Each structure stands twice: as structure tokens, then as C-alpha cells.
Amino acid sequence: MISRAFSKVNKNQLIKTVSTSRIVACKNNQSQFIQRFSTSTENNNSNNSNNEHQQQQQQQQQQQQQQQEPKKKMNKLAFWGGLAAAGLGGFWVIDMIVNDDFDSVTDKFRTRLPESERKKRPKVVILGTGWGSLCFLRKLHTDLFDVTIVSPRNYFLFTPLLVGGTTGTVEVRSIMEPIRKYCKRADAEDATFYEAECLSVDPVSKKIKCFDNSAVKGEVSEFELEYDHLIVGVGADNQTFGIPGVKENACFLKEINDTRNIRDKILDCLETASYPGQPEKEIDRLLNFVVVGGGPSGVEFTAELNDFLQSDLLKTYPLAKRINVTLVEALPHILTIFDKKIIDHVEKRLQSSNNTKIWTKTAVVGVREKEITVKNTATKEESVHPYGLLVWATGNTPRKITTQIMQSIGPNIQNNRRGLVVDDYFRVAGSDGIWSIGDASINPSKPLAQTAQVASQQGRYLGRLFNQLAEEMNNDAIKKRENPEAHKEEKEKQQEKANLFNSITGSNKSFEEAVKEKPLFKYKHMGTLAYVGDHQAVAEFKGDHSTTVSEGYITYYLWRSVYFTKLLSIRNRALVSFDWLKSSVFGRDISRG
């Protein structure tokens, strides 16, 4: 019994112990669960808070980035804008230096005379609208003078790119600039332009006679103008050396119409040679192109013609492969103004083409409608050669008006075949108030080449000289108007006492002294360039002690860059750039008209 009771007690205790341990275990599990839950909750809460903090940081960073992006864009714009401005500014400075045009900026801030007073100022008449005349006009303070321009053409022609107009590399309109554009400054008509040709100049009465040579004429087709100072900048005519038939049958390279004539004749020869049944001999004649003159103009035209042939004509005309181009030069070599190294390079390059030949020591002695007669200067043998196109680019001779002025002054003073004899200030010898620049003039003591570079520098110099002498010229003109007889007598006395140039422009001693106090003209040679075909050019830069020569593709881009910079207006530069791009991408136009 006792054992049974004891066993029951043990069982009860065991049950209590087990139940107690179970309860304790459950409590422990519960507490662990609660602890784990609280820990996970805390972790979740901390994670949530971290996420919120990260989101806030990200939002702040995004806001900062959004705020910084406009600043970065502004910085980029400022950088590139500054770079572009610096580039444009550098180009402008280079343009001003190359074209010697800084005084055009200061001229805008100068106090100008009112229009009412300009008609009382000295009468300045400019003949011509070429390089010399236009550069003179651009530098002249036109409000200080009563300025009149007379020329048979109402535009300026950029002649260095004229050869490209014969083949369509550039359009001729792109290298023309209306002269009336330069007659107006500061919203005032500072100069008067008449599209007419000067027929004669009377150095004694100081009058010029002009006539209308255009197709449309009115009731008045002739008129006279008085001048106090006459600027002769009419350029020069084509030199034919008196060879019969040249003027009637050859094409020249001087004016806009010349480029059109050459272009039309090139295409006309090809079209005519393509006629069915055309004899082989006649085809050879039509496709034989002759260029007379081995100077820069003749060489550049030959090069342009070769480019036109290789790049465009061969693609569209089956007979174009039979074209032959012959360059004729009377001297032993072409491009004699260049260094010997360049001469050899150009001759070798041109003759490397199967279509091109160079005849040196060969002079043209006769020209007919379909053939030329040439003579070898070494052997004196003459031969006859047929041609379809004849281009004459041999040099310059004085124009009719220049010759008339020389004759009116007298052959004992004006005795140079190149043009009007002038002194270091460009005053015409033996005259009063006549000045001459460019191809129309020659200084025997300092002869210069008849180029656009020379004429432009002379025009700029003379324009500035007139600005410096404006008051002296005005006083001289007033004295003449108030007492013309005394003025004439005083001038005659000075002519008796003075030497050749002392009485040229002034009617009083003070004016002559004022002229001589001014600096003399000094020509600065900027180099000589020539295009030789296939995107290559040659250049020569002469210094005081050395000569630098260049040739090839880089020189070609230099050649284009220089002429691009020399173009007078933004309009010209834009049009020429477009023409160059258009001819490179689409080729040259081969239509006539």
C-alpha cells in the first residue's frame, strides 16, 4: 500500500515537474518569440528609417543635380560661346591686318561734316571701279570732299577668282560687288556715281567729258564734269602687240563677259564636234584649245580647264578625251616671276597630263578665225596650227583714256608706254590736280608689277593722303573759286620756277610743302600665289634676305584662304564658299547660257 501510495506521489510530482517544465519552456519560447518579434520589428523600423533616409538623400541629390544641370549647361555654353567669340575675334583681327583696314573702325566714331557743307568742299572725281579706285574710295573721308565716281561698270570685280568663272568653279555674280554700296555711309550719300565712260580729260580747264556707252540711252547721253582733283584708276587693256586678228578672234580674261564667252565657247566646241558626220580633222580642230601667255593668268586658266575636263567633261562628253590644251609662251619658261624650283614643278605637273602641252620660246605672229601662226624664237621657223578656242592672256597696255591724257599733257613728259608717269605721291607729271594709281600708272624710279596687290595698296595710301591734306585742298579750292585769275597767275609762276613735280597738284607753296611732309608710299609684298590644278597651288614669299617657296595641297588651301580673306564683303565670302562647296559635291554646271 505504502509503495503504491509512494508511486502515486512520484507520478504526481513527475507530472507536475513535466508540466512545470513545459510551462517554463513555453514561457521561454514565448519570450524568445516576443524578443525575436521585437527585434525584427526594430530591425524593420530601422530599415524603414534607413530607406527613408536614403530616399531623402537621393531626393536631395536629385534636387542638387537638377540645380547643377542648368549651371553646367550655362558653363558649357559660356565655354563654347567664348571659344567661338575668341575664334571670330581672332579671324576679325587677322582680316583687319591682312586687309590693312583698322582705320575703318575709327572712321565710324569720327565727327562728320553735314551734307550741306560737302558741296562746298573740293571736287574729287574718281575714274574706274577697280582695285585702286575702290580702295581709294573706302579709305577716303568722303564727307570732306565732293566725290563723284565715273565708270562704265557699276560694280567691283574680284579679278583673282575670275579664272574660276570660266569653268563654273565659282559663279561670276559671287565675285561682284555693287559700287553704289560704297557711295553711302552713315545713312548719307557721300558719293555720286555715274555709269558712263570717260571720253576725254582737259588738264587745263580741269574738265572731263563722259558719254553713255550702255544699250539704253536717254535724251542726254553726254555730259561734262569739273574737278579739283582727278583720280585715274581705270586699269589697263589687253596687250595684243599689234598682232592682226587677235581682237577679232581671241577671248580675253579681263571682264565678266570674257568668262561667259570662254565658257560658252568650250561647250560649243564640244557640242559642234559631236555632230554626226563631222570630219575627224574638224573634230581635232574644234577640240584643240590654245592659251597664249605663260603668266599666272594663263597658267591658272590652263589648270582650271584641265580640272574641268577631268572632273566633269569626260563624264558627259564622249569626245572630251580628245581635247588638247596648248600653253604658248614666248619666253624660255612660264611663270617667270616665280622661283626656278616652282617653275620646274609647274611645268612638270602641267605636262604630266596627256591632254596638255607647253610651247616655250614660241611667239604668235598671226591669228585667223580657225588657225594661228607661231614662230619659234630660237630657230625662227613659222608654223600654222588650227584651234577651236583661243584664250589671250599676255599682259596689259594703257586704255584709250589713259593714252588721251598722256597726249594732252605732252609726249615730252608722258613718254612711258606702260601708263601715266607719276611721282612717289602718285601725282601725274606735267598736270595740276591729276593723280593716278594701279595699272594706269608707272613710277619710273620705282616700277612695280601691275597686280591687284599693288593697286590696292596704292589706293589705300592715296585715300589716307587725301584725308591728311583735306584742309589744304579745301583752302586751295576756296582760293581758286574766289579769285580764279590770281590763282591761274600764281600757278603759272610756280610752274616756271618749280621742277617737274613741284607744281603738279598745288596752286600755292604751302600745299606743296604739305604734300612733301607726308610719308612716301612703301609697297609691302605679301607674296605671290598661283593655282596649278588638281587641288594644288604654288606660293612664293620674298623677304629681305631669303625667299620661301611652297607647293602642294597645303598651299592650295592657303591660296583659297588668302583670296577668301581678301573678298570685300560677307556676302561675297558666303557666296564663294557655297560655290566651292557646290562644285566639289555636285560638280560644275555644263549647260550653256
C-alpha positions as a printed NumPy array, in Angstrom:
array([[   0.   ,    0.   ,    0.   ],
       [   2.737,    2.34 ,    1.063],
       [   4.641,    1.598,   -2.159],
       [   1.571,    2.202,   -4.178],
       [   0.98 ,    5.474,   -2.481],
       [   4.604,    6.464,   -2.945],
       [   4.459,    5.63 ,   -6.618],
       [   1.338,    7.727,   -6.989],
       [   3.085,   10.612,   -5.284],
       [   6.095,   10.267,   -7.558],
       [   3.827,   10.152,  -10.557],
       [   2.032,   13.289,   -9.446],
       [   5.32 ,   15.065,   -8.809],
       [   6.654,   13.874,  -12.129],
       [   3.527,   15.146,  -13.847],
       [   3.839,   18.472,  -12.003],
       [   7.501,   18.666,  -12.872],
       [   6.879,   17.845,  -16.514],
       [   4.001,   20.271,  -16.704],
       [   6.048,   22.87 ,  -14.93 ],
       [   8.969,   22.368,  -17.301],
       [   6.599,   22.528,  -20.192],
       [   5.114,   25.756,  -18.913],
       [   8.598,   27.154,  -18.377],
       [   9.616,   26.047,  -21.84 ],
       [   6.516,   27.608,  -23.328],
       [   7.185,   30.803,  -21.457],
       [  10.775,   30.766,  -22.644],
       [   9.665,   30.126,  -26.201],
       [   7.083,   32.855,  -25.872],
       [   9.63 ,   35.294,  -24.508],
       [  12.081,   34.349,  -27.231],
       [   9.34 ,   34.812,  -29.806],
       [   8.45 ,   38.189,  -28.333],
       [  12.115,   39.118,  -28.257],
       [  12.603,   37.97 ,  -31.82 ],
       [   9.466,   39.799,  -32.96 ],
       [  10.507,   42.941,  -31.194],
       [  13.994,   42.614,  -32.635],
       [  12.63 ,   42.064,  -36.138],
       [  10.249,   44.934,  -35.63 ],
       [  13.07 ,   47.125,  -34.502],
       [  15.133,   45.955,  -37.46 ],
       [  12.247,   46.628,  -39.801],
       [  11.72 ,   50.015,  -38.241],
       [  15.425,   50.777,  -38.536],
       [  15.45 ,   49.512,  -42.122],
       [  12.442,   51.643,  -42.911],
       [  14.085,   54.634,  -41.326],
       [  17.266,   53.901,  -43.287],
       [  15.285,   53.608,  -46.505],
       [  13.513,   56.872,  -45.787],
       [  16.851,   58.476,  -45.057],
       [  18.313,   57.097,  -48.27 ],
       [  15.301,   58.279,  -50.225],
       [  15.669,   61.713,  -48.709],
       [  19.34 ,   61.725,  -49.621],
       [  18.539,   60.596,  -53.155],
       [  15.888,   63.286,  -53.459],
       [  18.34 ,   65.848,  -52.178],
       [  20.979,   64.616,  -54.621],
       [  18.45 ,   64.746,  -57.464],
       [  17.476,   68.255,  -56.477],
       [  21.131,   69.255,  -56.306],
       [  21.76 ,   67.648,  -59.719],
       [  18.724,   69.429,  -61.142],
       [  20.038,   72.673,  -59.736],
       [  23.546,   71.967,  -61.034],
       [  22.478,   70.879,  -64.562],
       [  21.482,   74.407,  -65.688],
       [  24.74 ,   75.688,  -64.257],
       [  26.688,   73.023,  -66.162],
       [  24.787,   73.86 ,  -69.336],
       [  25.467,   77.531,  -68.791],
       [  29.126,   76.767,  -68.19 ],
       [  29.287,   74.712,  -71.387],
       [  27.502,   77.404,  -73.336],
       [  29.783,   80.02 ,  -71.864],
       [  32.847,   77.937,  -72.745],
       [  31.829,   77.207,  -76.329],
       [  30.424,   80.685,  -76.781],
       [  33.659,   82.198,  -75.514],
       [  35.645,   79.893,  -77.756],
       [  33.521,   80.878,  -80.775],
       [  33.797,   84.559,  -79.87 ],
       [  37.57 ,   84.216,  -79.5  ],
       [  37.751,   82.472,  -82.878],
       [  35.629,   85.129,  -84.579],
       [  37.602,   87.84 ,  -82.857],
       [  40.878,   86.282,  -83.977],
       [  39.585,   85.955,  -87.522],
       [  38.443,   89.593,  -87.441],
       [  41.867,   90.753,  -86.244],
       [  43.608,   88.694,  -88.943],
       [  41.174,   90.088,  -91.51 ],
       [  41.93 ,   93.641,  -90.384],
       [  45.683,   93.008,  -90.536],
       [  45.64 ,   91.303,  -93.943],
       [  43.406,   93.973,  -95.478],
       [  45.011,   96.899,  -93.616],
       [  41.576,   98.042,  -92.501],
       [  41.795,   99.071,  -88.841],
       [  41.124,  102.721,  -89.661],
       [  37.657,  101.767,  -90.922],
       [  36.719,  101.166,  -87.28 ],
       [  37.906,  104.563,  -86.055],
       [  36.202,  106.218,  -89.032],
       [  32.795,  105.222,  -87.595],
       [  33.4  ,  107.331,  -84.49 ],
       [  34.687,  110.382,  -86.354],
       [  32.705,  113.632,  -86.393],
       [  31.42 ,  114.079,  -89.922],
       [  30.632,  117.222,  -91.824],
       [  26.924,  117.838,  -92.549],
       [  25.665,  117.268,  -96.076],
       [  25.02 ,  120.967,  -96.583],
       [  28.757,  121.718,  -96.39 ],
       [  30.004,  118.883,  -98.599],
       [  29.119,  120.518, -101.898],
       [  31.444,  123.388, -100.985],
       [  34.38 ,  121.061, -100.487],
       [  36.982,  120.204, -103.196],
       [  35.569,  118.258, -106.128],
       [  37.183,  114.817, -106.355],
       [  36.343,  112.744, -109.452],
       [  37.308,  109.045, -109.495],
       [  37.627,  107.258, -112.84 ],
       [  37.128,  103.494, -112.634],
       [  35.836,  100.945, -110.115],
       [  38.803,   98.57 , -109.998],
       [  41.164,   97.7  , -107.174],
       [  42.9  ,  101.06 , -106.935],
       [  39.776,  103.217, -107.231],
       [  37.679,  101.218, -104.78 ],
       [  40.436,  101.001, -102.152],
       [  40.927,  104.771, -102.508],
       [  37.184,  105.328, -102.039],
       [  36.992,  103.058,  -98.991],
       [  39.79 ,  104.92 ,  -97.2  ],
       [  38.711,  108.413,  -98.233],
       [  36.788,  110.537,  -95.705],
       [  34.107,  111.272,  -98.254],
       [  32.386,  113.881,  -96.106],
       [  35.453,  116.124,  -96.504],
       [  35.143,  116.174, -100.311],
       [  32.537,  116.4  , -103.043],
       [  33.101,  112.921, -104.505],
       [  31.942,  111.676, -107.915],
       [  32.671,  108.264, -109.434],
       [  32.553,  107.638, -113.186],
       [  32.86 ,  104.13 , -114.623],
       [  31.281,  102.1  , -117.442],
       [  30.571,   99.279, -114.96 ],
       [  28.63 ,   99.759, -111.73 ],
       [  30.388,   97.005, -109.805],
       [  33.753,   95.943, -108.459],
       [  35.135,   92.669, -109.829],
       [  37.34 ,   90.394, -107.714],
       [  39.761,   89.521, -110.526],
       [  41.929,   86.883, -108.727],
       [  38.975,   84.448, -108.892],
       [  37.863,   85.467, -112.374],
       [  39.513,   82.414, -113.954],
       [  37.282,   80.124, -111.873],
       [  34.249,   81.722, -113.5  ],
       [  35.266,   80.402, -116.928],
       [  34.679,   76.783, -115.853],
       [  31.975,   77.227, -113.195],
       [  34.141,   76.702, -110.107],
       [  32.646,   79.993, -108.906],
       [  29.702,   81.944, -110.262],
       [  30.648,   85.357, -111.589],
       [  27.918,   87.046, -109.53 ],
       [  29.633,   85.791, -106.4  ],
       [  32.768,   87.852, -107.084],
       [  30.963,   91.09 , -107.98 ],
       [  30.196,   93.875, -105.519],
       [  27.884,   96.828, -106.364],
       [  29.842,  100.076, -106.319],
       [  26.836,  102.061, -105.113],
       [  27.087,  100.164, -101.842],
       [  30.248,  102.175, -101.093],
       [  28.69 ,  105.501, -102.056],
       [  26.577,  105.576,  -98.905],
       [  27.994,  105.857,  -95.393],
       [  26.412,  106.781,  -92.059],
       [  22.964,  106.997,  -93.729],
       [  24.156,  109.759,  -96.051],
       [  25.002,  109.895,  -99.73 ],
       [  28.712,  110.613,  -99.525],
       [  29.495,  109.996, -103.202],
       [  27.721,  110.262, -106.543],
       [  28.069,  107.526, -109.147],
       [  27.556,  107.812, -112.924],
       [  27.629,  104.711, -115.095],
       [  29.425,  106.247, -118.054],
       [  32.749,  106.118, -119.849],
       [  35.202,  108.997, -119.725],
       [  35.905,  110.106, -123.281],
       [  38.495,  112.84 , -122.658],
       [  40.225,  114.865, -119.947],
       [  41.204,  118.531, -120.299],
       [  44.075,  119.12 , -117.83 ],
       [  43.993,  122.905, -118.456],
       [  40.301,  123.632, -117.797],
       [  40.061,  120.713, -115.353],
       [  37.048,  119.162, -117.031],
       [  36.226,  115.647, -118.178],
       [  33.809,  114.64 , -120.909],
       [  31.764,  111.463, -120.423],
       [  29.281,  109.547, -122.551],
       [  26.773,  106.74 , -122.075],
       [  28.045,  103.529, -123.666],
       [  25.19 ,  101.313, -122.456],
       [  22.478,   99.75 , -124.595],
       [  19.786,  102.059, -123.201],
       [  20.271,  105.765, -123.898],
       [  18.184,  108.771, -122.976],
       [  17.923,  112.262, -124.421],
       [  21.131,  113.147, -122.578],
       [  23.952,  110.722, -123.333],
       [  26.94 ,  113.036, -122.88 ],
       [  27.923,  115.355, -120.036],
       [  30.884,  117.228, -118.562],
       [  32.207,  117.337, -115.004],
       [  34.59 ,  119.764, -113.345],
       [  37.19 ,  118.558, -110.896],
       [  39.719,  119.906, -108.454],
       [  41.406,  116.523, -108.164],
       [  41.062,  113.694, -110.653],
       [  41.913,  110.102, -109.669],
       [  42.721,  107.973, -112.718],
       [  42.233,  104.348, -111.748],
       [  40.901,  102.896, -114.991],
       [  43.236,   99.893, -115.054],
       [  44.678,   98.591, -118.302],
       [  43.548,   96.969, -121.53 ],
       [  44.611,   93.669, -123.093],
       [  48.023,   93.715, -124.761],
       [  47.815,   92.349, -128.31 ],
       [  51.246,   93.592, -129.534],
       [  49.56 ,   94.764, -132.718],
       [  49.172,   91.19 , -133.984],
       [  46.456,   91.12 , -136.651],
       [  43.341,   89.08 , -135.879],
       [  43.755,   88.888, -132.088],
       [  40.947,   91.276, -131.116],
       [  38.581,   89.749, -133.658],
       [  39.149,   86.066, -132.86 ],
       [  40.631,   85.631, -129.362],
       [  38.918,   85.504, -125.961],
       [  40.375,   87.618, -123.168],
       [  40.449,   87.33 , -119.365],
       [  39.58 ,   90.816, -118.119],
       [  35.842,   91.258, -117.666],
       [  32.711,   89.326, -116.713],
       [  31.67 ,   88.944, -120.347],
       [  35.035,   87.31 , -121.101],
       [  34.319,   84.459, -118.681],
       [  30.916,   83.857, -120.251],
       [  32.359,   83.883, -123.764],
       [  35.068,   81.367, -122.843],
       [  32.636,   79.064, -121.036],
       [  30.128,   79.1  , -123.883],
       [  32.837,   78.51 , -126.472],
       [  34.272,   75.492, -124.621],
       [  30.858,   73.827, -124.552],
       [  30.031,   74.99 , -128.079],
       [  33.175,   73.327, -129.434],
       [  32.205,   70.029, -127.774],
       [  28.616,   70.176, -128.997],
       [  29.647,   71.04 , -132.555],
       [  32.277,   68.276, -132.603],
       [  29.537,   65.787, -131.643],
       [  27.528,   66.362, -134.837],
       [  27.018,   63.191, -136.885],
       [  29.26 ,   63.05 , -139.947],
       [  31.691,   65.656, -138.582],
       [  35.091,   65.008, -140.226],
       [  37.859,   63.738, -137.936],
       [  40.12 ,   66.613, -138.922],
       [  37.452,   69.135, -137.987],
       [  36.849,   67.392, -134.65 ],
       [  40.555,   67.667, -133.864],
       [  40.477,   71.37 , -134.714],
       [  37.396,   72.092, -132.604],
       [  38.879,   70.28 , -129.609],
       [  42.274,   72.   , -129.792],
       [  42.32 ,   74.761, -127.159],
       [  45.2  ,   77.256, -127.246],
       [  46.166,   79.531, -124.33 ],
       [  48.61 ,   82.332, -125.162],
       [  50.562,   83.715, -122.196],
       [  52.567,   81.821, -119.595],
       [  51.962,   84.211, -116.702],
       [  49.785,   83.47 , -113.638],
       [  46.524,   84.095, -115.533],
       [  47.407,   81.774, -118.43 ],
       [  48.7  ,   79.035, -116.123],
       [  45.695,   79.234, -113.8  ],
       [  43.263,   79.066, -116.73 ],
       [  45.101,   76.038, -118.132],
       [  44.891,   74.378, -114.704],
       [  41.176,   75.179, -114.317],
       [  40.496,   73.869, -117.832],
       [  42.269,   70.601, -117.017],
       [  40.209,   70.226, -113.826],
       [  37.008,   70.915, -115.755],
       [  37.993,   68.303, -118.303],
       [  38.98 ,   65.562, -115.843],
       [  36.206,   66.106, -113.287],
       [  33.171,   66.962, -115.418],
       [  33.523,   66.922, -119.214],
       [  34.859,   63.365, -119.502],
       [  31.791,   62.088, -117.633],
       [  29.291,   63.628, -120.038],
       [  31.018,   64.143, -123.414],
       [  32.429,   61.043, -125.158],
       [  34.676,   63.217, -127.327],
       [  36.14 ,   65.119, -124.349],
       [  39.045,   62.669, -124.191],
       [  40.267,   64.131, -127.496],
       [  40.62 ,   67.663, -126.094],
       [  44.148,   69.077, -126.3  ],
       [  45.267,   72.164, -124.37 ],
       [  48.377,   74.023, -125.555],
       [  50.007,   76.751, -123.469],
       [  52.105,   79.111, -125.616],
       [  54.839,   81.329, -124.114],
       [  57.42 ,   83.427, -125.978],
       [  59.971,   83.252, -123.118],
       [  62.062,   80.169, -122.278],
       [  59.854,   79.352, -119.256],
       [  56.381,   80.008, -117.868],
       [  55.751,   81.841, -114.579],
       [  58.987,   83.787, -114.831],
       [  58.092,   85.86 , -111.75 ],
       [  58.47 ,   82.738, -109.581],
       [  61.498,   80.88 , -108.279],
       [  63.178,   78.356, -110.604],
       [  62.132,   75.48 , -108.364],
       [  58.466,   76.42 , -108.72 ],
       [  58.798,   76.921, -112.477],
       [  60.184,   73.405, -112.916],
       [  57.486,   71.94 , -110.67 ],
       [  54.619,   73.627, -112.534],
       [  55.957,   72.781, -115.991],
       [  56.404,   69.147, -114.999],
       [  52.963,   68.984, -113.426],
       [  51.078,   70.512, -116.347],
       [  52.844,   68.332, -118.914],
       [  52.158,   65.181, -116.881],
       [  48.627,   65.313, -118.275],
       [  48.187,   63.641, -121.658],
       [  45.905,   66.487, -122.735],
       [  48.314,   69.384, -122.035],
       [  51.392,   70.665, -123.869],
       [  53.64 ,   73.666, -123.218],
       [  55.329,   75.515, -126.065],
       [  58.034,   77.84 , -124.792],
       [  60.188,   80.104, -126.972],
       [  57.142,   80.346, -129.231],
       [  55.635,   83.661, -130.305],
       [  52.271,   84.151, -132.01 ],
       [  52.678,   86.218, -135.167],
       [  49.227,   85.899, -136.723],
       [  45.66 ,   84.903, -135.848],
       [  42.876,   83.87 , -138.166],
       [  39.378,   82.582, -137.498],
       [  40.4  ,   78.927, -137.275],
       [  44.195,   78.903, -137.078],
       [  47.175,   80.682, -135.55 ],
       [  50.653,   81.22 , -136.91 ],
       [  53.514,   80.841, -134.429],
       [  57.266,   81.35 , -134.711],
       [  59.992,   79.638, -132.761],
       [  62.128,   82.428, -131.3  ],
       [  65.242,   80.237, -131.371],
       [  65.027,   78.731, -134.861],
       [  62.835,   81.47 , -136.432],
       [  60.684,   78.784, -138.036],
       [  56.99 ,   79.505, -138.533],
       [  54.143,   77.007, -138.415],
       [  50.347,   77.092, -138.622],
       [  48.085,   75.331, -136.103],
       [  44.274,   75.012, -136.124],
       [  42.271,   75.773, -132.997],
       [  38.729,   75.77 , -131.709],
       [  39.263,   78.084, -128.738],
       [  41.937,   80.769, -128.38 ],
       [  42.411,   82.476, -124.987],
       [  44.689,   85.519, -124.891],
       [  46.349,   86.292, -121.516],
       [  49.575,   88.065, -122.418],
       [  49.666,   91.269, -120.379],
       [  48.48 ,   94.887, -120.228],
       [  48.513,   98.04 , -122.313],
       [  47.151,  101.543, -121.489],
       [  43.462,  102.199, -122.105],
       [  42.254,  104.835, -124.558],
       [  41.518,  107.412, -121.861],
       [  44.992,  106.925, -120.374],
       [  46.575,  107.448, -123.769],
       [  44.43 ,  110.564, -124.307],
       [  45.619,  112.085, -121.017],
       [  49.231,  111.307, -121.917],
       [  48.811,  113.019, -125.283],
       [  47.083,  116.069, -123.805],
       [  49.935,  116.577, -121.31 ],
       [  52.604,  116.031, -123.95 ],
       [  54.864,  113.194, -125.091],
       [  57.963,  115.011, -123.849],
       [  56.733,  114.459, -120.259],
       [  54.435,  111.447, -120.575],
       [  56.693,  109.149, -122.543],
       [  56.269,  105.745, -120.87 ],
       [  54.39 ,  103.034, -122.761],
       [  53.077,  101.372, -119.596],
       [  50.944,  104.296, -118.418],
       [  50.868,  107.717, -116.802],
       [  54.187,  108.755, -115.268],
       [  53.725,  109.601, -111.581],
       [  55.93 ,  110.569, -108.661],
       [  56.157,  108.977, -105.2  ],
       [  52.841,  110.598, -104.222],
       [  51.083,  109.385, -107.431],
       [  50.81 ,  112.881, -108.899],
       [  50.754,  112.765, -112.677],
       [  53.751,  114.515, -114.223],
       [  53.009,  117.765, -116.054],
       [  49.48 ,  118.211, -114.703],
       [  47.69 ,  120.062, -111.937],
       [  45.305,  118.039, -109.785],
       [  45.572,  114.709, -111.623],
       [  46.593,  111.586, -109.675],
       [  46.909,  108.044, -110.991],
       [  47.054,  104.618, -109.305],
       [  47.005,  100.966, -110.278],
       [  47.678,   99.609, -113.754],
       [  47.142,  103.04 , -115.31 ],
       [  50.275,  104.479, -113.671],
       [  54.022,  103.891, -113.622],
       [  56.71 ,  105.352, -111.382],
       [  59.927,  105.088, -113.443],
       [  62.129,  105.329, -110.349],
       [  60.211,  102.559, -108.53 ],
       [  58.434,  100.365, -111.092],
       [  56.041,   97.776, -109.688],
       [  54.135,   94.864, -111.175],
       [  50.645,   95.532, -112.498],
       [  48.771,   93.395, -109.992],
       [  45.73 ,   93.734, -107.721],
       [  48.021,   93.634, -104.689],
       [  49.932,   96.71 , -105.853],
       [  46.836,   98.642, -106.932],
       [  45.007,   98.045, -103.652],
       [  47.94 ,   99.265, -101.543],
       [  48.324,  102.351, -103.736],
       [  44.61 ,  103.127, -103.409],
       [  44.673,  102.847,  -99.624],
       [  47.764,  105.059,  -99.403],
       [  46.291,  107.763, -101.614],
       [  42.973,  107.762,  -99.73 ],
       [  44.761,  108.328,  -96.431],
       [  46.961,  111.   ,  -98.025],
       [  43.856,  112.905,  -99.163],
       [  42.435,  112.7  ,  -95.631],
       [  45.614,  114.255,  -94.262],
       [  45.604,  117.001,  -96.909],
       [  41.862,  117.708,  -96.783],
       [  42.122,  121.171,  -95.254],
       [  44.985,  122.274,  -97.524],
       [  42.993,  121.072, -100.544],
       [  39.913,  122.905,  -99.297],
       [  41.838,  126.16 ,  -98.847],
       [  43.302,  125.754, -102.315],
       [  39.832,  125.216, -103.81 ],
       [  38.41 ,  128.256, -101.976],
       [  41.22 ,  130.464, -103.271],
       [  40.571,  129.25 , -106.795],
       [  36.838,  129.987, -106.6  ],
       [  37.276,  133.442, -105.044],
       [  39.954,  134.716, -107.44 ],
       [  40.458,  132.384, -110.411],
       [  42.695,  134.823, -112.34 ],
       [  45.105,  135.321, -109.442],
       [  45.06 ,  131.597, -108.876],
       [  45.989,  130.991, -112.503],
       [  48.803,  133.552, -112.47 ],
       [  50.246,  132.156, -109.267],
       [  50.165,  128.656, -110.727],
       [  51.954,  129.808, -113.89 ],
       [  54.681,  131.491, -111.816],
       [  55.196,  128.318, -109.825],
       [  55.384,  126.25 , -112.986],
       [  58.171,  128.475, -114.249],
       [  60.187,  128.182, -111.051],
       [  59.383,  124.66 , -109.936],
       [  60.636,  121.359, -111.229],
       [  58.53 ,  118.698, -112.882],
       [  56.582,  117.598, -109.833],
       [  56.628,  120.693, -107.624],
       [  53.657,  122.289, -109.347],
       [  51.683,  119.203, -110.076],
       [  48.811,  119.482, -107.618],
       [  49.034,  122.674, -105.613],
       [  48.441,  126.268, -106.526],
       [  50.317,  127.61 , -103.512],
       [  53.603,  126.873, -101.877],
       [  52.089,  125.767,  -98.574],
       [  50.167,  122.988, -100.244],
       [  53.3  ,  121.72 , -101.981],
       [  55.172,  121.764,  -98.699],
       [  52.276,  119.979,  -97.001],
       [  52.456,  117.203,  -99.597],
       [  56.181,  116.737,  -99.198],
       [  55.862,  116.496,  -95.427],
       [  53.776,  113.343,  -95.77 ],
       [  55.4  ,  109.892,  -95.808],
       [  56.146,  108.325,  -99.174],
       [  54.363,  105.234, -100.435],
       [  56.064,  101.966,  -99.472],
       [  54.946,   98.787, -101.13 ],
       [  54.783,   95.665,  -98.937],
       [  54.927,   92.481, -100.965],
       [  52.654,   89.867,  -99.343],
       [  53.699,   87.003, -101.613],
       [  52.71 ,   85.536, -104.967],
       [  50.22 ,   82.676, -105.379],
       [  49.054,   80.624, -108.356],
       [  46.726,   77.649, -108.784],
       [  48.222,   74.792, -110.846],
       [  45.339,   72.286, -110.902],
       [  44.139,   69.149, -109.103],
       [  43.788,   70.954, -105.757],
       [  47.403,   72.099, -105.763],
       [  48.935,   75.567, -105.78 ],
       [  52.316,   77.255, -105.563],
       [  53.404,   80.203, -103.44 ],
       [  56.481,   82.375, -103.126],
       [  57.227,   84.756, -100.254],
       [  60.225,   87.019, -100.684],
       [  61.9  ,   88.533,  -97.662],
       [  64.773,   90.962,  -97.378],
       [  67.366,   88.217,  -97.249],
       [  65.597,   84.983,  -98.219],
       [  62.849,   83.521, -100.367],
       [  60.345,   80.917,  -99.174],
       [  58.58 ,   78.702, -101.703],
       [  55.706,   76.302, -101.17 ],
       [  53.758,   73.885, -103.332],
       [  51.135,   71.167, -102.992],
       [  47.781,   70.627, -101.284],
       [  48.506,   72.725,  -98.191],
       [  49.482,   75.641, -100.407],
       [  46.197,   75.179, -102.259],
       [  44.226,   75.742,  -99.041],
       [  46.473,   78.7  ,  -98.262],
       [  45.686,   80.073, -101.729],
       [  41.961,   79.756, -101.089],
       [  42.21 ,   81.172,  -97.562],
       [  44.075,   84.271,  -98.735],
       [  41.6  ,   85.027, -101.502],
       [  38.671,   84.285,  -99.181],
       [  40.05 ,   86.846,  -96.725],
       [  40.57 ,   89.387,  -99.494],
       [  36.921,   89.251, -100.595],
       [  35.359,   92.588,  -99.703],
       [  32.06 ,   91.645,  -98.066],
       [  30.412,   88.896,  -96.023],
       [  28.035,   88.408,  -98.95 ],
       [  30.921,   87.661, -101.326],
       [  32.515,   85.269,  -98.844],
       [  29.285,   83.368,  -98.263],
       [  28.558,   83.053, -101.99 ],
       [  32.097,   81.983, -102.927],
       [  32.181,   79.422, -100.096],
       [  28.877,   77.989, -101.304],
       [  30.171,   77.883, -104.901],
       [  33.295,   75.983, -103.838],
       [  31.207,   73.51 , -101.838],
       [  28.654,   73.117, -104.629],
       [  31.251,   72.434, -107.327],
       [  33.061,   69.929, -105.07 ],
       [  29.908,   67.971, -104.196],
       [  27.778,   68.236, -107.343],
       [  30.382,   69.131, -109.965],
       [  30.465,   72.112, -112.308],
       [  27.489,   73.064, -114.423],
       [  27.94 ,   72.097, -118.092],
       [  24.904,   73.886, -119.501],
       [  25.292,   76.906, -121.761],
       [  23.717,   80.29 , -121.21 ]])
